[in-house]
């Protein structure tokens, strides 16, 4: 019996996939990748003898049939997803079908676009003596979101946010966050196709979020980072010479 690996390929840059993920791709007999979001350069090191299939137009049943077929032949299967499989990756439904066939699987984490977008702009979600919380969410669209998790309700916390899969309605993002009590001057980074050659990051404010998105033509593969602590000039205690901890004796 073979084994299926769900691999987080990262946001697009082929160098941001993990070493383990790339090794499994090289060893796999089947490489099944989400071609609408994962560039071919990520799977370029697949074996010449491997079967490579783009799952963009496939249904759940079709992808499961392929993975099951190759696993039952004793092969390694690389199921390659964008970003990290645990975030909007539809992993549970695929794993459920594999379990029904007693096929072993493993999930290999990847770099999610929120972290890649923050890194591309040298930004931090958390700041010393400021926000210590990051909320990862999306706005309701064709996929519903619980009312208790609406952007308006989440904005009440005043914490950093990474908003996925919501580029189709930037006005509503702006409106709900402001209704939830966020200041219109709150710093925002809008990341477009992070990790791809055409990557672009734009800094703006909550009050200009929608206008900035439209001005730059950001309609898909866009993430919104809401960063209340971005301009804070506080410092942590970790490297303060007067602060004692397990590995250093200071004055405090």
C-alpha positions as CSV (number, residue, x, y, z in Angstrom):
1,X,0.0,0.0,0.0
2,X,1.3,3.4,-0.9
3,X,0.8,6.7,1.0
4,X,-0.7,10.1,0.2
5,X,1.0,13.3,1.2
6,X,-0.9,16.5,1.3
7,X,1.8,19.1,0.7
8,X,1.7,22.8,1.4
9,X,3.5,24.3,-1.5
10,X,3.7,27.8,-0.1
11,X,2.3,31.0,-1.8
12,X,4.0,30.4,-5.2
13,X,7.7,30.9,-4.9
14,X,9.2,27.4,-5.6
15,X,11.9,28.1,-2.9
16,X,9.3,28.5,-0.2
17,X,8.2,24.9,-0.2
18,X,9.6,22.8,2.6
19,X,12.6,20.5,2.0
20,X,10.3,17.6,3.0
21,X,7.6,18.6,0.6
22,X,10.0,18.9,-2.3
23,X,11.5,15.5,-1.4
24,X,8.1,13.8,-1.6
25,X,7.4,15.5,-4.9
26,X,10.7,14.0,-6.3
27,X,9.7,10.5,-5.0
28,X,6.1,10.5,-6.0
29,X,4.5,8.2,-8.6
30,X,1.6,10.6,-8.9
31,X,1.8,14.4,-8.5
32,X,-1.6,15.9,-8.3
33,X,-1.4,19.7,-8.0
34,X,-3.9,22.6,-7.8
35,X,-2.8,24.2,-11.1
36,X,-5.0,27.3,-10.7
37,X,-2.9,28.3,-7.6
38,X,0.3,26.3,-7.7
39,X,2.8,27.2,-10.4
40,X,4.4,24.5,-12.4
41,X,7.8,25.6,-11.2
42,X,6.9,24.2,-7.7
43,X,6.6,20.6,-9.2
44,X,9.5,21.0,-11.7
45,X,11.6,18.4,-9.8
46,X,9.0,15.6,-10.1
47,X,10.4,12.4,-11.5
48,X,10.3,12.0,-15.3
49,X,8.4,8.8,-14.8
50,X,5.8,10.3,-12.5
51,X,2.2,10.9,-13.6
52,X,1.5,14.7,-13.2
53,X,-2.1,15.9,-13.2
54,X,-3.6,19.3,-12.7
55,X,-6.6,19.1,-10.4
56,X,-8.1,22.5,-11.2
57,X,-11.0,21.1,-13.3
58,X,-11.5,17.9,-11.2
59,X,-14.2,17.1,-8.7
60,X,-13.5,15.6,-5.3
61,X,-14.5,12.2,-6.6
62,X,-12.1,12.4,-9.5
63,X,-9.1,13.5,-7.4
64,X,-9.9,10.7,-4.9
65,X,-10.1,8.1,-7.6
66,X,-6.6,9.1,-8.9
67,X,-5.0,9.1,-5.5
68,X,-6.6,5.8,-4.5
69,X,-5.6,4.2,-7.8
70,X,-1.9,5.1,-7.3
71,X,-1.8,4.4,-3.6
72,X,-3.2,0.9,-4.1
73,X,-0.4,0.3,-6.6
74,X,2.0,1.0,-3.7
75,X,3.1,4.4,-5.0
76,X,3.7,7.6,-3.1
77,X,1.2,10.3,-4.0
78,X,2.0,14.0,-3.7
79,X,-1.2,16.0,-3.4
80,X,0.1,19.6,-3.8
81,X,-1.9,22.4,-2.4
82,X,-1.2,26.2,-2.3
83,X,-0.1,27.8,1.0
84,X,-0.6,25.6,4.0
85,X,-3.1,22.8,3.8
86,X,-4.7,23.6,7.1
87,X,-6.0,26.9,5.9
88,X,-8.9,26.8,3.3
89,X,-7.3,23.6,1.9
90,X,-10.4,21.3,1.8
91,X,-8.3,18.6,3.5
92,X,-10.8,17.0,5.7
93,X,-13.1,15.8,2.9
94,X,-10.2,14.3,1.0
95,X,-8.8,12.6,4.1
96,X,-12.3,11.2,4.9
97,X,-12.4,9.3,1.6
98,X,-8.9,8.0,2.0
99,X,-9.8,6.6,5.4
100,X,-12.7,4.8,4.0
101,X,-10.3,3.0,1.7
102,X,-7.8,2.4,4.6
103,X,-5.2,4.5,2.8
104,X,-2.6,6.2,5.0
105,X,-2.0,9.9,4.6
106,X,0.2,12.6,6.0
107,X,0.0,16.4,5.9
108,X,3.2,18.4,5.3
109,X,2.8,22.1,6.3
110,X,3.6,25.0,4.1
111,X,4.1,28.8,4.2
112,X,0.7,30.5,4.2
113,X,0.2,33.7,2.2
114,X,-0.4,35.8,5.3
115,X,3.1,35.1,6.6
116,X,4.6,35.5,3.1
117,X,2.8,38.8,2.6
118,X,4.0,40.2,6.0
119,X,7.6,39.1,5.2
120,X,7.4,40.8,1.8
121,X,6.6,44.1,3.4
122,X,8.8,43.6,6.5
123,X,5.7,43.8,8.7
124,X,4.8,42.1,12.0
125,X,1.4,41.0,13.1
126,X,2.3,41.3,16.8
127,X,4.2,44.1,18.5
128,X,5.7,44.4,22.1
129,X,3.2,46.0,24.5
130,X,0.6,46.1,21.7
131,X,-1.5,43.6,19.8
132,X,-0.6,40.0,20.6
133,X,-3.3,38.3,18.5
134,X,-3.7,37.5,14.8
135,X,-7.1,36.6,13.4
136,X,-7.1,34.6,10.2
137,X,-10.5,34.8,8.4
138,X,-12.4,35.5,5.3
139,X,-15.5,37.3,4.3
140,X,-18.7,35.5,3.4
141,X,-19.1,34.9,-0.3
142,X,-20.3,31.7,-2.0
143,X,-18.9,29.9,1.0
144,X,-20.9,31.0,4.2
145,X,-19.2,32.3,7.3
146,X,-20.8,31.9,10.8
147,X,-22.5,35.2,11.9
148,X,-20.4,35.2,15.0
149,X,-17.3,35.4,12.8
150,X,-18.3,38.3,10.7
151,X,-15.6,40.9,10.1
152,X,-17.6,43.5,12.1
153,X,-17.7,41.2,15.2
154,X,-14.0,40.2,14.8
155,X,-12.9,43.8,14.4
156,X,-14.1,44.6,18.0
157,X,-11.0,42.8,19.3
158,X,-8.7,45.5,17.6
159,X,-6.2,42.8,16.8
160,X,-4.2,42.1,13.7
161,X,-6.1,40.3,10.9
162,X,-5.3,38.5,7.7
163,X,-8.3,38.4,5.4
164,X,-8.3,35.8,2.7
165,X,-10.5,35.1,-0.3
166,X,-12.4,38.4,-0.1
167,X,-10.9,40.5,-2.9
168,X,-14.2,40.6,-4.8
169,X,-15.8,43.1,-2.3
170,X,-13.2,45.4,-0.8
171,X,-15.8,48.0,0.1
172,X,-17.5,45.5,2.4
173,X,-14.3,44.6,4.1
174,X,-13.7,48.3,4.8
175,X,-17.2,49.0,5.9
176,X,-17.5,46.0,8.3
177,X,-14.1,46.7,10.0
178,X,-15.0,50.3,10.5
179,X,-18.4,49.4,11.9
180,X,-16.6,47.0,14.3
181,X,-14.7,50.0,15.7
182,X,-11.4,50.0,13.9
183,X,-9.9,53.4,13.2
184,X,-9.8,54.5,9.5
185,X,-6.1,55.3,10.0
186,X,-5.3,51.6,10.8
187,X,-2.4,50.5,8.6
188,X,-3.2,48.0,5.9
189,X,-1.0,46.0,3.6
190,X,-2.7,44.5,0.5
191,X,-0.7,41.6,-1.0
192,X,-1.3,40.5,-4.6
193,X,-0.1,37.1,-5.9
194,X,2.5,36.9,-3.2
195,X,5.3,34.6,-4.2
196,X,4.6,34.8,-7.9
197,X,6.8,36.8,-10.4
198,X,4.1,39.6,-10.6
199,X,3.9,39.9,-6.8
200,X,2.9,43.3,-5.5
201,X,2.4,44.7,-2.0
202,X,0.8,48.1,-1.4
203,X,0.6,49.9,2.0
204,X,-2.5,51.9,2.7
205,X,-5.0,52.6,5.5
206,X,-8.3,51.1,6.4
207,X,-10.1,54.3,5.2
208,X,-8.5,53.8,1.7
209,X,-8.6,50.0,1.5
210,X,-11.3,49.7,-1.2
211,X,-10.0,52.6,-3.3
212,X,-6.4,51.2,-3.2
213,X,-7.6,47.7,-4.2
214,X,-9.5,49.1,-7.2
215,X,-6.7,51.4,-8.2
216,X,-4.3,48.5,-8.4
217,X,-6.7,46.1,-10.0
218,X,-6.5,43.6,-7.2
219,X,-9.4,41.2,-7.9
220,X,-8.2,37.8,-7.0
221,X,-5.3,36.0,-5.2
222,X,-5.2,39.0,-2.9
223,X,-4.8,39.1,0.9
224,X,-5.5,42.0,3.2
225,X,-3.4,42.4,6.3
226,X,-4.9,44.7,9.0
227,X,-2.1,45.8,11.2
228,X,-3.1,48.0,14.2
229,X,0.4,47.9,15.7
230,X,2.4,48.5,12.5
231,X,3.7,51.9,13.4
232,X,4.2,51.3,17.1
233,X,7.8,52.1,18.3
234,X,7.8,49.9,21.4
235,X,10.5,47.4,22.1
236,X,10.4,43.9,23.6
237,X,12.0,42.9,26.9
238,X,13.7,39.9,25.3
239,X,16.8,41.7,24.3
240,X,16.8,44.4,27.0
241,X,20.1,44.1,28.8
242,X,18.3,44.8,32.1
243,X,15.8,41.9,31.7
244,X,16.6,38.5,33.3
245,X,15.6,35.2,31.8
246,X,16.7,31.6,31.8
247,X,19.8,32.3,29.6
248,X,20.8,35.8,30.9
249,X,21.0,37.5,34.2
250,X,20.0,41.2,34.1
251,X,19.0,43.9,36.5
252,X,15.3,42.9,36.6
